[in-house]
């Protein structure tokens, strides 16, 4: 028996103190479980962001307009968002391991379908299927971490999961660009399907099974929780305070990072496709370092009174200023400007675990999935909406550069409005009563 197996077996057969209501994992087992989930989230981020690098070849092969490209990239997030409400309920009831394995099997089918696509409609349907399949890759571990890790470690684990996502996005840039002449884009999705299958095997091997009392509601309370469903989530003032920022600002961050930074660099800043892929590589490398840094400093910030809500209140104006500067700079705003925008938006990544910790552990899956629904609904709307606005402004007679600037200006206005709402609502993330 390997050291990992021994450690995991010990964790599963631990004393009541080790498998108490909190269900804490020891440090070694927690690290192994984290790595298994992180591998799946790496694949999720890679398949999410790959359209930015492949946008030139997909545009050429399928004769796509800007609105088509936005819809194709946004289709991933449409599928992702569509599963979030049932996903939260299933996570609370069945636990992370069982749920993520079922979802990842759908992602494998989606990758294979995308590789075989012969039309835009087929591409879009496969993209939606992939989005549905990987939609548990962050929520499943965060739900588990809420139960398995010490409270001071949850924010760090969240930041390092996002760092892993940045590593996946990094892999979607220059490595994909380098492989294109060797494999073509279709075999890349066969490789992605194989990688996801390996992640499923790792998760099945090392992640603890969700046990009664470690996430699932006891029989006496299951009926009450089934009746309330998402009601306590939607009624939370703190949840409502955070959702417009999730929809427009966080959604805008992901839309830029996973798609529109690439076309901006090509069509506004005049980059070649290889230069744009290099720029995306630098952007995602910056985000990797940023999320690693958040993971390092979060425990210290928490001990010194810098809660997530306070950090967001101070950090968001900086990202608004950077976005405005990029719009004004136009062709002068290259990869560095968008890297600074994404970096300054990273403070919004603290909101997800903060929302989860605002509720009892038995509601954590629903709380974070509900919040994730807001984020990825926003990504779909912003990603497609920017493409639609670019085409609309071009039809009104604006030049290509001005059309991109005007579309990003609309995003800036929406982000400013969402921040104003955030400031107007008085609420913190102290734990909500389970049955208000």
Order of alpha helices (4+ residues) and beta strands (2+ residues): alpha-alpha-alpha-alpha-alpha-alpha-alpha-alpha-alpha-alpha-alpha-alpha-alpha-alpha-alpha-alpha-alpha-alpha-alpha-alpha
